Amino acid sequence: MTSILPHGGTLVQRIVQGEEREQLLQDSMNLSSMRINTWTISDLDLIGVGHSHHFRDS
């Protein structure tokens, strides 16, 4: 079976695993928090479920 190639470039893996993940989680404890509106929450949700994709130019 052939898979469908992503249009617009190369699909970028955005999931961090292993030691790098643990380090990023630790580093994130020192970041400031901010308030976001419902529009931004909606945008983040669309990115999270794959409706909006991040492509790297080929």
PyMOL commands that set and color helices and strands:
alter all, ss='L'
color gray80, all
select helices_A, chain A and resi 18-28+38-48
alter helices_A, ss='H'
color red, helices_A
select strands_A, chain A and resi 10-11+55-56
alter strands_A, ss='S'
color yellow, strands_A
deselect
rebuild
show_as cartoon
